[in-house]
C-alpha cells in the first residue's frame, strides 16, 4: 500500500500526507498516533498503535512510521468488517474453491464487467426509430464521426443515449 492508493478514497488526506512527508513538521503539526474518522455522522478518534504500545507525538523522525500506519488503517482496518461480511455472504453463493482458477483481473471482469466500450458492438446493437436505419445517410455520418472517439467520449455518448453510466451496467 502506498500513498497513491489513497487517491480513490481520500484525495485530501493523500495531499496532506504528501506535504507532511516533504516538509518539516516540528512545531507545525500537533499530531499523535491517532486519527479522526467519521461514521454515520459521528466522529471517532482511532488509535494507530498495536496493543501495549504507548501513544506518542508524531515527529520528523517517526512521521514515515505514522504515515505507514495511517494508510494501513484507512485502506485495510477501516473496511475490514464490511469486507469480511461481504466475503461471508459471497461465499454462501460461490464456493471459494471455484474462485482459485481465476486471476484477480479475471474475477474483477466477471463481477464488474468490461470497462471498455466496444465500438463495433455499440454500433451493431443500436436501435433506430423514426424511419432511420443503419444505412441512412445521417446514421452513416454519425458512426463515421463516433468511430474515432476515445473511451471517455464513447462513455459520454453511451450515457447521453441511455441515461445509464457504462460502469453501472452488469454483464
N, C-alpha and C positions, 0 to 999 in steps of 0.2 A: 504494500500500500504506500502510496506517495501523495504528495500534496495535490497533483493534478487530478487524482481520483475524487477529490472534494468538489471539483468543478460542477459535477452533475447534481450534487446535493446542497452545497452551500458555498456559492461563489464569494460571498463577502468574507466568510471565515478563511477561505483559501487565500484571498488577497491579504488579509490581516496576518496570517501565518507567514506568508512570503515576506512581508515587510519586517516582521519580528526577526526572522532568520537573517535578514540582510543588514539590520541596523542594531546598534547597541540599545538595550532595553533598561539598563540600570538607571534608576531614578526617572524613568519614563513610564513604564508599565508596572502596575502593582498586581501581580498575579501569584497564585499558588497552584498547587496540583489539584485544582477543582475546575469545573466549568459549569456554566448555566445552560439549562435546556428547558424548552417549553413543551409540555404535553397536555393536550386537551385544555388549553387556556391557562394552565398553571405553570409557574416557574419552579424548577428544581435545581438545587446545587448538587452536582455529582462529583464523586472523587475519582481521580485518575490513578490512585495508588492501589497496590495489592494489599491484602490483609496483613496487618502488622507493620506496615510502613508508616512513617510519620510524615505529616504534611510539611511542606517547606516552600519558601518563596522561589519563584522562577527567576533565575539569574542568567547572565550572558553565558555562564559556564554550563548550565544544565538545560538551556532552552531547547536544544535538539531532542533531549530525552522527553521533555514536556510535550513537544510537538508530535513526536512519535506516539506517545501515549494518547494524546488528544485525537489524533487521526484514527487510531485503533478503536477508541471508544465511540467516535462518531460513525465510523463505517462498519464496525463489527458489533460491539456490545449493545449499542442503542437499538439495533434491529434484530438482535439475537432471538428475542421472544417471538415476534411476528414471523420471522423466517422459520423457526422451529415449528410453529403452529401450522404454517403453510406446508412445510415438508410432511408433517404428520397427516394432514388432510390429503395431500397429493399422493402419499404412499398408500392411502386407503384405496385409491383407484388405480394406481400404477405401481406394479411391483418394482422396487428399486433394482432388482437384478436385471430387469429388462432395459434399464437405462444405461447399464455399463457398456453396451455396444455402441453408444453414441459419444461423439466428442462434445465438448461444451458448445461449440459453434453449431453443430448439427441439432442438438437439443434446443438451443435458442431458436433456430429456424423453425423447428417443429412446433414450438409453443407460440412464438411471436409472428411467424411468417417471414416472407422475404421482404426486406426493407426497400428493395428497389422496384421500380415500376417498369415492367417490360413493355416497351413502346408497341411492338407488334401485337402483343396480347391485348393491350389497351385499345388499339385501333380495331382489331378483329372482333372485339366484344362490345363495341359501342353500338347503341340502339339509336336509330334515326327515325324522326317523325316529321309530319308536315310536308310530305312529298319528297323529302330528301332521301338519298341512298348513298352508299359508298362511292358510286360513280358520279354523283352530282358534282359539277364544277367547283362549287363553293366548298364541298367536303374534301375534294382532292386538294384544293389550295390550302385548306386548313391543315390537313395532315402533312403537306409539304413543309409548312412552317414548323409544326409541332415536332417533326422528326429530329430537328436539331436542338430541341430543349434538353437541358441537363436535368438531373433528378429533382433538384429543388423546384424548377419550373413545372416539370411533369406533376409533382406532388401538388403544387398550387392549382394547376389546371384540374387535376383529379378532384380536389376539394371544391373548386368552383362549380364543376359539373355535377357533383354528387352530394355536396354538403357534408361529406364524411372524410376525415383525415385518413390517408392511406395507411398510416401506422395503427389506426384504430380497427382496421379490418382483421378478421380472423380467417384463416385459411382452412 
